[in-house]
Amino acid sequence: MKIAVAGKGGAGKTTISGTIARALARSGHAVMAVDADVNPMLGISLGLGMDRTERLAGIRQELSESAAEDAIHEHTIDGLIERFGEDAPDGVRVVVASRVDMPDHGCLCCGVSADRLLREIEAGGRTVLGDLEAGIGVLTRMEVGSLDVVLVVANPTPKSIEVARRAVEAAVARETKVLVVANRVTSADDLDAIRSVLGEHEMAVVPEDAVIARADAEGRAPIDLDETSPGVRAIVEISEWLVARPREKYAASQR
């Protein structure tokens, strides 16, 4: 199964991505997490900590900037995952998608876009989860049928809801199942604001949670801080929903 998490910057995509990846791994699934954000911080939400997260992104950046003729580059997706990925807690494998600064270089480590990486990674019995960059750019470049589910994260603000609306449109146009994640909900009014625009789609609600805010401030994975808190539990329930939904019904349920 291939899952993408999309939404406006700051909506909580990375927290939701990391928590779902950990929850799926804890329930026995092999999980590959792809950090496709221009500011790759998925490692923190996965529990790698700041130092290991920065090193994971830094290795790729250093290689892409290297002009040495003897630099050893990588030309296969599996090699990329093996060489530049790292194991996070619960066995989640995480890899950072590099920006395509040198599209003519000819190797994946210097010129693989997030959409290509997500498209070419073989699921092969594992769950591939991509934490996308802010906005809808990566989604618009994905091919029809290349994703099974898009989780669209929306906060109860006009800008966040508008980006979510566009992300939903892009996912539906690619015949992909959509789950709207109403995040940081504090009141019925918050939920109504999101439902007024996105209410025709299936929706999960994640309440505002002091544990998640604390984890963010401390650079920790929320699921490690308190897996029973309301917000963390709501995100874990999304992982359970993903497992329960038969993939063959995704496209049909959108029509």
Number of C-alpha atoms within 10 A of each C-alpha: 18 21 23 25 26 33 30 23 17 13 24 19 27 27 26 28 28 30 26 26 30 26 25 22 21 15 12 10 18 19 26 24 30 27 26 27 22 14 11 23 24 29 33 25 29 31 23 22 18 16 11 15 22 16 11 21 21 14 15 20 16 11 15 22 11 11 9 8 6 7 10 10 17 17 15 13 18 14 14 21 21 14 14 18 21 20 16 22 16 19 17 23 22 29 27 32 30 23 19 16 13 13 13 9 13 13 17 22 29 26 20 22 20 27 20 17 21 26 16 13 15 15 16 9 10 14 21 24 26 33 27 28 23 20 18 21 14 21 25 17 14 18 14 14 14 17 23 23 23 24 26 27 33 31 24 21 12 13 12 19 25 18 21 29 20 17 28 27 17 20 26 17 13 20 22 24 25 25 20 27 28 25 27 21 20 13 11 8 11 16 19 14 17 26 17 10 14 19 13 9 14 13 19 18 19 23 20 16 17 12 20 24 12 14 19 15 9 14 18 20 28 28 26 16 16 15 18 14 16 17 25 27 18 20 26 22 17 23 21 15 13 18 15 9 10 9 15 9 11 16 17 11 12 13 8
